[in-house]
Amino acid sequence: MASTRASTRDRVVVIGGGIGGLTAAALLASRGLEVVLLERAARVGGKMREVVLGDRPIDVGPTVLTMRWVLDEIFASVGLRFEDHVQLRPADILARHAWPDGATLDLFADVERTADAIGALSGPREADGYRRFCRYAREIFDIVEAPFLRAERPTLRTILSTAGSLGASGLMKIDGHRTLHRALGDFFSDERLRQLFGRYATYCGSSPYLAPATLSVIAHVEREGVWFPEGGMYRVAEALAAAAARAGAVLRCGAHVAAIEDGGGRAKGVVLEGGERIEADAIVMNADPAALRSGLFGQRPARKAPSDAPRSLSAVTWALVAEASGFPLLRHNVFFSADYEAEFRDLFERGALPRDATVYVCAEDRWNAPSPELGGAAPGGARDARAGERLFLIVNAPATGDTHPPSSTEIHACEQRVFHQLRRFGLSLRSVGPSPVVTTPADFDRLFPATGGALYGPASHGWNSPFARPAARSKLRGLYFAGGSVHPGAGVPMAAQSGRIAAQSVMEDLASTSRSRAAATPGGTSMR
């Protein structure tokens, strides 16, 4: 059964309702196109998910928002103000970090407060190293923002052109030729600080021992602003969905796209699992390109898929309601492993769950106040302490959910190690709500097929990794990519930016097609 065209407007089908797909749908609909977004899950959001334990929603995807200017600009493009739809709290403490030797360190949004904290932990030379690191990361960001973050298909030439304007040292300032861990040695002698700032590689699902030092820009991005949405991160997905619907897009959940149809060398429409056909003048695919490559959308379009690439990390996560005592938790907390390099060898060389893992704990009912039992103010937004609080725990895992998924025995052993490790740090957790929700690489692979559970697309390893991600325009005309697996990269603002780039590419190509049609028609006029 084929869908009928409701109008003579160009129709765009968006496959997937993640942040990239929602952004593209909102922008394209606001430009007057007929937009149909098809999401196979029951709710939109993609990796921005939440689960409900009892009556309490818990974010089980991204937990913070950075680069809010991306969403500010996107909402402004559709005639809205982001802050009118999502209330945001700025974070003054970015995260609390703890090591097995008993040391702790808070990172602040303010550079000097962090420098003072580092000085107290490691001495004045390390504090000065942090200030130099901040300047270094800012320089990289200034170089790559325009030619990389905002470009449809960045190339080494465009980056070099921008860097060259800064002089002969411009190329070196990007620092793509060194690994992140090696570059950090220029600023920090304390291995704990190299571990802390090397962790930014995991924001892209990568290893600090293999990722380029260019990823230091993430540290700069965090210092520029971390925001907590009131009500949780999922409110961002809801706001984007509402903006898309307000602009005229049709959002259909529970709509599983079984095939992308092509003809005449271009994408022509999609076929749903039940047989419904929807014609399209353009298709935006907000799914990992691996799904296209593996034939999940048909064998013909699979031939036009990007080449395979090493996967980024997956994770094992726990969402629970628990009473927490002992360690003074903040909103974001990182408990480091004793041997960081061994942890990443387990992940990327052995392809196994780490024997000693770094554990991230998000205490979603806390803002920046320590635990009340340790003398601090009550955590902002928390319920009665007897009811427990919402917690989300993450450890990195290899993306082998489709090939060698960890067994239930291995997952149980990992859980035992994680909670025992937290007790060694002084943090006791007693579950008081419904059974925790555990998500494994195999579960993530089911949620995001053909990925093995990889949560960040391809790994960002090697100097050329920033240029290796697929661009918005695919090799099949009329098919476009959006999402955290493609350029410019993983994370909420990057995924949103990918949707904006995809929408811009669609508009440019449809306008070009309209001009071509008009030129081929006697007496025709171009419609822009």
C-alpha positions as CSV (number, residue, x, y, z in Angstrom):
1,M,0.0,0.0,0.0
2,A,1.5,3.3,-1.0
3,S,0.7,6.6,0.8
4,T,-1.0,9.3,-1.2
5,R,0.7,12.7,-1.6
6,A,-1.2,15.1,0.5
7,S,0.1,18.1,-1.4
8,T,2.5,19.2,-4.1
9,R,5.1,20.1,-1.5
10,D,8.4,18.2,-1.4
11,R,8.1,15.4,1.1
12,V,11.0,14.4,3.4
13,V,10.9,11.1,5.3
14,V,13.0,11.1,8.5
15,I,13.9,7.6,9.7
16,G,14.5,7.7,13.4
17,G,13.4,10.1,16.1
18,G,16.7,10.7,17.9
19,I,18.0,14.2,18.5
20,G,19.5,14.4,15.0
21,G,16.2,13.2,13.4
22,L,14.0,15.5,15.5
23,T,16.2,18.5,14.7
24,A,16.1,17.8,11.0
25,A,12.3,17.3,11.1
26,A,11.7,20.6,12.9
27,L,13.9,22.6,10.6
28,L,12.6,21.1,7.4
29,A,9.0,21.4,8.4
30,S,9.6,25.0,9.4
31,R,10.7,25.7,5.8
32,G,7.4,24.5,4.5
33,L,8.3,20.9,3.5
34,E,6.0,18.0,4.2
35,V,7.8,16.0,6.8
36,V,7.0,12.5,8.1
37,L,9.2,11.2,10.9
38,L,9.1,7.4,11.5
39,E,10.3,6.0,14.8
40,R,10.2,2.3,15.4
41,A,10.2,2.6,19.3
42,A,7.2,3.7,21.3
43,R,8.8,7.1,22.0
44,V,11.1,9.4,20.3
45,G,14.5,10.4,21.7
46,G,16.9,7.7,20.4
47,K,19.7,7.4,22.9
48,M,18.2,10.1,25.0
49,R,16.0,7.7,26.9
50,E,14.3,7.5,30.3
51,V,12.9,4.6,32.3
52,V,10.3,4.8,35.0
53,L,10.9,3.0,38.3
54,G,7.7,3.1,40.2
55,D,6.5,6.6,39.4
56,R,10.0,8.1,39.1
57,P,11.5,8.7,35.7
58,I,15.3,8.3,35.4
59,D,17.5,9.5,32.6
60,V,19.4,6.5,31.1
61,G,21.1,8.2,28.3
62,P,23.0,11.6,28.3
63,T,23.0,13.2,31.7
64,V,24.1,16.8,30.9
65,L,23.8,19.4,28.2
66,T,26.8,21.3,26.8
67,M,27.1,23.7,23.9
68,R,23.6,24.9,24.6
69,W,24.1,27.6,21.9
70,V,23.5,24.8,19.3
71,L,19.9,24.3,20.6
72,D,19.4,28.0,21.1
73,E,20.2,28.5,17.4
74,I,18.0,25.6,16.3
75,F,15.0,26.7,18.3
76,A,15.5,30.3,17.1
77,S,15.5,28.9,13.5
78,V,11.9,27.6,14.0
79,G,10.7,30.8,15.7
80,L,11.0,29.6,19.3
81,R,13.2,30.2,22.3
82,F,14.8,27.1,23.8
83,E,14.6,28.5,27.4
84,D,10.8,28.9,27.0
85,H,10.5,25.1,26.5
86,V,13.3,23.6,28.7
87,Q,14.2,25.2,32.0
88,L,18.0,24.9,32.6
89,R,20.2,25.1,35.7
90,P,23.9,25.9,35.2
91,A,26.3,23.7,37.0
92,D,29.1,25.4,39.0
93,I,30.6,22.0,40.0
94,L,31.1,19.9,36.9
95,A,31.9,16.6,38.6
96,R,33.4,15.0,41.7
97,H,36.3,12.6,41.1
98,A,37.7,9.9,43.4
99,W,40.7,7.6,43.3
100,P,41.5,4.4,45.1
101,D,44.2,6.2,47.1
102,G,41.4,8.2,48.9
103,A,42.0,11.4,47.0
104,T,39.1,13.4,45.7
105,L,38.9,16.4,43.3
106,D,36.0,18.6,42.2
107,L,36.1,20.2,38.8
108,F,34.4,23.6,38.7
109,A,33.1,25.7,35.8
110,D,35.4,28.5,37.1
111,V,39.0,27.9,36.0
112,E,40.6,29.5,39.1
113,R,38.5,27.4,41.5
114,T,39.6,24.3,39.7
115,A,43.2,25.5,39.7
116,D,43.0,26.0,43.5
117,A,41.6,22.5,44.0
118,I,44.3,21.0,41.8
119,G,46.9,22.9,43.7
120,A,45.6,21.6,47.0
121,L,45.7,18.0,45.6
122,S,48.9,18.0,43.6
123,G,50.8,21.3,44.1
124,P,51.3,24.7,42.4
125,R,53.0,23.3,39.3
126,E,50.0,21.1,38.5
127,A,47.7,24.1,39.1
128,D,49.7,26.1,36.6
129,G,49.6,23.1,34.2
130,Y,45.8,23.2,34.4
131,R,45.7,26.9,33.4
132,R,48.0,26.2,30.5
133,F,45.8,23.2,29.5
134,C,42.7,25.4,29.5
135,R,44.4,27.9,27.1
136,Y,45.6,25.0,24.9
137,A,42.1,23.5,24.7
138,R,40.6,26.9,23.9
139,E,43.0,27.4,21.0
140,I,42.1,24.1,19.4
141,F,38.4,24.9,19.7
142,D,38.8,28.3,18.1
143,I,40.6,26.6,15.1
144,V,38.1,23.8,14.5
145,E,34.7,25.4,15.3
146,A,33.9,26.9,11.9
147,P,35.6,24.5,9.5
148,F,34.7,21.3,11.5
149,L,31.7,21.7,13.8
150,R,29.6,23.8,11.4
151,A,30.8,22.3,8.1
152,E,28.9,19.7,6.1
153,R,32.0,17.7,5.1
154,P,35.2,18.9,6.8
155,T,38.4,17.9,5.2
156,L,42.0,18.2,6.3
157,R,42.4,21.0,3.7
158,T,39.7,23.1,5.3
159,I,41.2,22.6,8.8
160,L,44.7,23.4,7.5
161,S,43.4,26.5,5.8
162,T,42.0,27.9,9.0
163,A,45.0,26.8,11.0
164,G,47.4,28.3,8.4
165,S,45.9,31.7,9.0
166,L,47.4,31.5,12.5
167,G,50.9,31.0,11.1
168,A,53.3,28.1,10.7
169,S,52.3,26.8,14.1
170,G,48.6,26.5,13.2
171,L,48.7,22.9,12.3
172,M,50.6,21.9,15.5
173,K,47.9,23.7,17.5
174,I,45.3,21.1,16.4
175,D,47.5,18.4,17.9
176,G,46.0,15.6,16.0
177,H,49.4,13.8,15.7
178,R,49.6,12.9,19.4
179,T,47.4,10.8,21.6
180,L,45.4,12.6,24.2
181,H,47.2,10.8,27.0
182,R,50.6,11.7,25.6
183,A,49.7,15.4,25.2
184,L,48.4,15.6,28.8
185,G,51.9,14.8,29.9
186,D,52.9,18.3,28.8
187,F,50.6,19.8,31.5
188,F,50.4,17.3,34.3
189,S,53.0,15.1,36.1
190,D,50.3,13.6,38.4
191,E,49.0,10.5,36.8
192,R,45.7,11.0,38.5
193,L,45.2,14.3,36.6
194,R,46.2,12.6,33.3
195,Q,43.6,10.0,34.1
196,L,40.9,12.6,34.8
197,F,41.4,14.7,31.7
198,G,42.1,11.6,29.6
199,R,38.6,10.5,30.4
200,Y,37.2,13.0,27.9
201,A,38.1,10.5,25.2
202,T,35.3,8.3,26.6
203,Y,32.8,11.0,25.8
204,C,33.3,9.8,22.2
205,G,33.5,6.2,23.3
206,S,37.2,6.1,22.7
207,S,40.5,5.4,24.5
208,P,42.8,8.2,25.7
209,Y,45.7,6.1,24.6
210,L,44.5,6.0,21.0
211,A,42.4,9.1,20.5
212,P,44.0,12.3,19.2
213,A,44.8,15.1,21.5
214,T,42.3,17.2,19.5
215,L,39.6,15.8,21.8
216,S,40.9,18.2,24.5
217,V,38.3,20.5,23.1
218,I,35.7,18.6,25.1
219,A,37.3,20.0,28.3
220,H,36.9,23.5,26.9
221,V,33.3,22.8,26.0
222,E,32.5,21.7,29.5
223,R,34.1,24.8,31.0
224,E,32.0,27.0,28.7
225,G,28.8,25.6,30.4
226,V,27.2,22.5,31.7
227,W,23.4,22.6,32.1
228,F,20.9,20.5,34.0
229,P,17.4,20.5,32.4
230,E,14.6,20.6,35.0
231,G,12.8,17.3,34.9
232,G,15.7,15.5,33.3
233,M,17.4,15.3,29.9
234,Y,14.4,13.7,28.2
235,R,12.7,17.1,28.3
236,V,15.1,18.2,25.6
237,A,13.8,15.4,23.3
238,E,10.2,16.2,24.1
239,A,10.8,19.9,23.4
240,L,12.3,19.1,20.0
241,A,9.5,16.8,19.1
242,A,7.0,19.5,20.1
243,A,8.8,22.0,18.0
244,A,8.8,19.6,15.0
245,A,5.0,19.0,15.4
246,R,4.3,22.7,15.8
247,A,6.1,23.3,12.5
248,G,3.9,20.8,10.8
249,A,5.9,17.5,10.9
250,V,4.0,14.3,11.4
251,L,5.7,12.1,14.0
252,R,4.8,8.4,13.9
253,C,6.1,6.1,16.7
254,G,5.9,2.3,16.4
255,A,6.6,2.7,12.6
256,H,9.4,0.3,11.7
257,V,11.0,1.1,8.3
258,A,11.9,-2.2,6.6
259,A,13.4,-0.9,3.4
260,I,14.6,2.2,1.6
261,E,13.5,2.2,-2.0
262,D,15.6,3.6,-4.8
263,G,15.2,4.1,-8.5
264,G,17.0,6.1,-11.1
265,G,20.0,6.3,-8.9
266,R,18.3,8.1,-6.0
267,A,16.3,7.3,-2.9
268,K,12.6,7.4,-3.7
269,G,10.8,6.3,-0.5
270,V,10.5,3.8,2.3
271,V,8.5,0.6,3.0
272,L,7.3,-0.1,6.5
273,E,7.2,-3.5,8.1
274,G,3.5,-3.9,7.4
275,G,4.0,-3.2,3.7
276,E,3.0,0.5,3.7
277,R,5.0,2.5,1.1
278,I,5.7,6.2,1.6
279,E,7.1,8.2,-1.3
280,A,9.8,10.8,-0.6
281,D,11.8,13.4,-2.4
282,A,14.5,13.1,0.3
283,I,15.2,10.7,3.2
284,V,17.1,11.6,6.4
285,M,18.3,8.5,8.1
286,N,18.8,9.1,11.8
287,A,20.3,5.7,12.5
288,D,23.8,4.3,12.6
289,P,25.1,3.9,9.0
290,A,26.0,0.3,10.1
291,A,22.3,-0.5,9.9
292,L,22.3,0.5,6.2
293,R,25.6,-1.3,5.5
294,S,24.2,-4.6,7.1
295,G,21.2,-4.6,4.9
296,L,18.6,-3.7,7.4
297,F,17.1,-1.3,4.9
298,G,17.5,-3.6,1.9
299,Q,20.4,-4.9,-0.1
300,R,20.3,-2.3,-2.9
301,P,20.9,0.7,-0.7
302,A,23.4,-1.3,1.4
303,R,25.8,-1.0,-1.6
304,K,25.9,2.7,-1.1
305,A,26.6,2.6,2.6
306,P,29.8,4.0,4.1
307,S,32.7,1.6,4.7
308,D,33.0,-0.2,8.0
309,A,34.9,1.4,10.9
310,P,36.1,0.3,14.3
311,R,33.3,0.6,16.9
312,S,33.3,3.0,19.8
313,L,32.5,1.7,23.3
314,S,29.3,0.3,24.6
315,A,28.3,0.2,28.3
316,V,26.7,-1.7,31.1
317,T,24.3,0.6,33.0
318,W,22.2,0.4,36.1
319,A,19.2,2.6,36.9
320,L,17.9,2.3,40.4
321,V,16.3,4.0,43.4
322,A,18.5,3.6,46.4
323,E,19.5,5.0,49.7
324,A,23.1,6.3,49.4
325,S,25.3,6.8,52.3
326,G,29.0,7.3,53.1
327,F,30.6,9.1,50.1
328,P,29.5,12.7,49.6
329,L,27.8,12.4,46.2
330,L,27.2,15.4,43.9
331,R,25.2,15.3,40.7
332,H,28.1,13.8,38.7
333,N,30.6,11.5,40.3
334,V,33.5,9.5,38.8
335,F,35.3,6.6,40.7
336,F,38.5,5.8,38.9
337,S,40.1,2.4,38.4
338,A,43.5,1.7,39.8
339,D,45.1,1.0,36.4
340,Y,43.5,3.1,33.6
341,E,45.7,1.7,30.8
342,A,44.8,-1.8,31.8
343,E,41.1,-0.9,31.8
344,F,41.4,0.2,28.1
345,R,43.4,-2.8,27.1
346,D,40.6,-4.9,28.5
347,L,38.0,-2.9,26.4
348,F,39.8,-2.5,23.1
349,E,42.4,-5.4,23.0
350,R,40.7,-8.2,24.9
351,G,37.2,-7.1,24.0
352,A,36.0,-7.9,27.5
353,L,34.4,-6.2,30.4
354,P,37.1,-4.4,32.5
355,R,38.4,-6.4,35.5
356,D,38.8,-3.0,37.3
357,A,36.4,-0.4,35.8
358,T,36.0,3.3,36.2
359,V,32.4,3.9,37.5
360,Y,30.3,6.9,36.7
361,V,27.4,7.7,39.1
362,C,24.8,10.3,38.3
363,A,22.7,11.2,41.3
364,E,19.8,12.7,39.5
365,D,18.1,14.2,42.6
366,R,21.1,16.2,43.5
367,W,22.4,19.5,42.1
368,N,25.6,20.7,43.7
369,A,25.0,19.9,47.3
370,P,26.8,17.1,49.2
371,S,25.0,14.4,51.0
372,P,23.0,15.8,54.0
373,E,24.4,13.1,56.3
374,L,27.8,14.6,55.8
375,G,26.7,18.1,56.8
376,G,25.8,19.6,53.5
377,A,22.6,21.0,52.3
378,A,19.8,18.7,51.2
379,P,20.1,17.6,47.6
380,G,18.0,19.9,45.4
381,G,14.8,18.3,44.2
382,A,15.2,15.1,46.3
383,R,12.3,13.4,47.9
384,D,12.0,12.2,51.4
385,A,15.3,10.5,52.1
386,R,13.4,7.3,53.2
387,A,12.2,6.9,49.7
388,G,15.7,6.8,48.3
389,E,17.1,8.7,45.3
390,R,17.4,8.1,41.6
391,L,20.8,6.9,40.5
392,F,22.3,6.0,37.1
393,L,25.5,4.0,37.0
394,I,27.7,3.4,33.9
395,V,30.8,1.4,33.2
396,N,32.3,1.1,29.8
397,A,32.0,-2.1,27.8
398,P,33.2,-3.4,24.4
399,A,30.7,-3.1,21.6
400,T,30.3,-6.8,21.1
401,G,26.6,-7.1,21.8
402,D,26.0,-8.8,18.5
403,T,29.0,-11.0,18.2
404,H,30.3,-11.9,21.7
405,P,27.8,-10.5,24.2
406,P,28.7,-10.8,27.8
407,S,26.9,-13.7,29.4
408,S,24.5,-13.3,32.3
409,T,27.2,-14.7,34.5
410,E,29.7,-12.1,33.3
411,I,27.2,-9.3,33.8
412,H,26.4,-10.5,37.3
413,A,30.2,-10.7,38.1
414,C,30.6,-7.2,36.7
415,E,27.8,-5.9,38.9
416,Q,29.4,-7.5,42.0
417,R,32.7,-5.9,41.2
418,V,31.2,-2.5,40.6
419,F,29.2,-2.3,43.8
420,H,32.1,-3.8,45.8
421,Q,34.4,-1.1,44.3
422,L,32.0,1.7,45.3
423,R,31.9,0.3,48.9
424,R,35.7,0.5,48.9
425,F,35.3,4.2,48.1
426,G,32.9,4.5,51.0
427,L,29.7,4.6,49.0
428,S,27.0,2.3,50.2
429,L,23.9,1.8,48.1
430,R,20.7,0.0,49.3
431,S,18.1,-0.4,46.7
432,V,14.7,0.6,48.0
433,G,12.6,0.8,44.9
434,P,11.6,-1.6,42.1
435,S,14.3,-3.9,40.8
436,P,17.1,-1.9,39.0
437,V,17.0,-1.7,35.3
438,V,20.2,-3.2,33.8
439,T,21.2,-2.5,30.2
440,T,24.0,-4.5,28.5
441,P,25.7,-4.2,25.2
442,A,23.3,-6.9,23.8
443,D,20.4,-4.7,24.9
444,F,21.9,-1.6,23.3
445,D,22.4,-3.6,20.1
446,R,18.7,-4.5,20.1
447,L,17.8,-0.9,20.7
448,F,20.2,0.3,18.0
449,P,20.6,-2.5,15.5
450,A,23.8,-3.5,13.8
451,T,25.9,-1.5,16.2
452,G,26.9,-4.2,18.7
453,G,25.8,-1.7,21.3
454,A,28.3,1.0,20.3
455,L,26.9,4.2,21.7
456,Y,29.1,6.8,19.9
457,G,29.4,5.5,16.3
458,P,32.9,4.8,15.2
459,A,35.8,5.1,17.6
460,S,37.7,8.3,17.5
461,H,41.2,6.7,17.2
462,G,44.0,8.1,15.0
463,W,44.8,11.6,13.6
464,N,42.3,11.3,10.8
465,S,39.3,10.0,12.8
466,P,37.6,13.4,12.8
467,F,37.4,13.2,9.0
468,A,36.4,9.6,8.8
469,R,32.8,9.9,10.0
470,P,30.2,9.9,7.3
471,A,29.0,13.2,6.0
472,A,25.4,14.3,5.7
473,R,25.1,13.5,2.0
474,S,25.3,9.7,1.4
475,K,26.5,8.0,-1.8
476,L,22.8,7.4,-2.7
477,R,21.3,10.7,-4.0
478,G,18.4,11.8,-1.9
479,L,19.6,9.9,1.2
480,Y,21.1,11.9,4.1
481,F,22.6,10.9,7.4
482,A,22.0,12.5,10.8
483,G,22.9,11.4,14.4
484,G,25.8,10.8,16.7
485,S,27.4,8.2,14.5
486,V,28.1,10.7,11.7
487,H,29.7,14.1,11.4
488,P,30.4,16.1,13.6
489,G,30.2,13.4,16.3
490,A,28.6,11.9,19.4
491,G,26.8,13.8,22.1
492,V,23.6,15.8,22.3
493,P,24.8,19.1,20.7
494,M,26.8,17.2,18.0
495,A,23.8,15.0,17.1
496,A,21.6,18.1,17.0
497,Q,24.2,19.8,14.8
498,S,24.2,16.8,12.5
499,G,20.5,17.2,12.1
500,R,20.9,20.8,11.2
501,I,23.6,20.0,8.6
502,A,21.4,17.3,7.1
503,A,18.4,19.7,6.9
504,Q,20.6,22.3,5.2
505,S,21.9,19.7,2.7
506,V,18.3,18.6,1.9
507,M,17.2,22.2,1.3
508,E,20.1,23.0,-0.9
509,D,19.6,19.9,-3.0
510,L,15.9,20.2,-3.4
511,A,16.3,23.8,-4.4
512,S,18.9,22.8,-7.0
513,T,16.5,20.1,-8.3
514,S,13.7,22.7,-8.5
515,R,15.9,25.0,-10.5
516,S,16.9,22.2,-12.8
517,R,13.3,21.2,-13.4
518,A,12.3,24.8,-14.1
519,A,15.1,25.2,-16.5
520,A,14.1,22.1,-18.4
521,T,10.5,23.3,-18.7
522,P,9.7,25.9,-21.5
523,G,8.6,29.1,-19.8
524,G,9.3,27.6,-16.4
525,T,10.5,29.8,-13.5
526,S,12.8,28.8,-10.6
527,M,11.0,28.4,-7.3
528,R,13.3,29.3,-4.3
